[in-house]
Amino acid sequence: MPEDDIVALQNDRIAALEMVVGVMAKVIDATANNVLNVLRDVIDCRLADLEVAALLIGAAGRGSHRSLLLAREILDEAPRHSKPAPPSGI
């Protein structure tokens, strides 16, 4: 696969990731954070995959590194945008 195609594919994946994260944020808000821990576990597994892919040489590695940075940035922002779950029994 030509390097330009790999970069375009990674850019498409990043755009899709941004869209999915937006949907996830709405789900978290709607469910009062009950799914936050499950989502974080899934994201942590994907981050491990991205860390390995970021070690690739060339465009594929650079694209994966960009995806990894974006994912980490989103994770860092998540607690600031989420609302705490109400205490049980209320």
C-alpha positions in Angstrom: 0.0 0.0 0.0 1.5 3.4 -1.0 2.5 5.7 1.9 0.0 8.4 0.8 -2.8 5.8 1.0 -1.7 4.8 4.5 -1.7 8.4 5.7 -5.1 9.0 4.2 -6.4 5.8 5.9 -5.0 6.9 9.3 -6.6 10.4 8.8 -9.9 8.7 8.2 -9.5 6.6 11.3 -8.7 9.7 13.3 -11.8 11.4 12.0 -13.9 8.4 12.9 -12.3 8.2 16.3 -13.3 11.8 17.0 -16.9 11.1 15.9 -17.1 8.0 18.1 -15.7 9.8 21.1 -18.4 12.5 20.7 -21.1 9.8 20.8 -19.4 8.2 23.8 -19.4 11.5 25.7 -23.2 11.8 25.1 -23.7 8.2 26.3 -21.7 8.9 29.4 -23.6 12.0 30.2 -27.0 10.3 29.6 -26.1 7.3 31.8 -24.6 9.4 34.7 -21.2 7.8 34.1 -22.3 4.2 34.7 -20.5 3.1 31.6 -17.4 5.2 32.1 -15.2 2.5 33.7 -16.1 -0.1 31.0 -15.3 2.4 28.2 -12.0 3.3 29.9 -11.1 -0.4 30.0 -11.8 -0.8 26.3 -9.9 2.4 25.4 -6.9 1.2 27.5 -6.8 -2.0 25.4 -6.9 0.0 22.2 -4.2 2.4 23.4 -1.9 -0.6 23.9 -2.5 -1.5 20.2 -1.8 2.0 19.1 1.4 2.2 21.2 2.7 -0.9 19.3 1.6 0.5 15.9 3.2 3.9 16.7 6.6 2.1 16.6 6.2 1.3 12.9 8.6 3.0 10.5 7.2 5.6 8.1 3.7 7.0 7.5 1.9 4.2 9.3 3.9 4.8 12.4 3.4 8.6 12.2 -0.3 8.1 11.7 -0.6 5.7 14.6 1.4 8.1 16.8 -1.0 10.9 15.9 -3.9 8.6 16.8 -2.3 7.7 20.1 -1.7 11.3 21.0 -5.3 12.2 20.1 -6.7 9.3 22.2 -4.6 10.3 25.2 -5.7 13.9 24.9 -9.4 12.8 24.8 -8.9 10.6 27.8 -7.3 13.4 29.7 -10.3 15.6 29.0 -13.0 13.1 29.8 -13.1 13.6 33.6 -13.5 17.3 33.1 -16.5 16.9 30.9 -18.3 14.1 32.7 -20.7 14.6 35.6 -20.4 12.5 38.8 -23.0 9.8 39.2 -25.6 10.5 41.9 -25.4 8.6 45.1 -27.4 5.4 45.1 -30.7 5.4 47.0 -31.5 9.0 46.0 
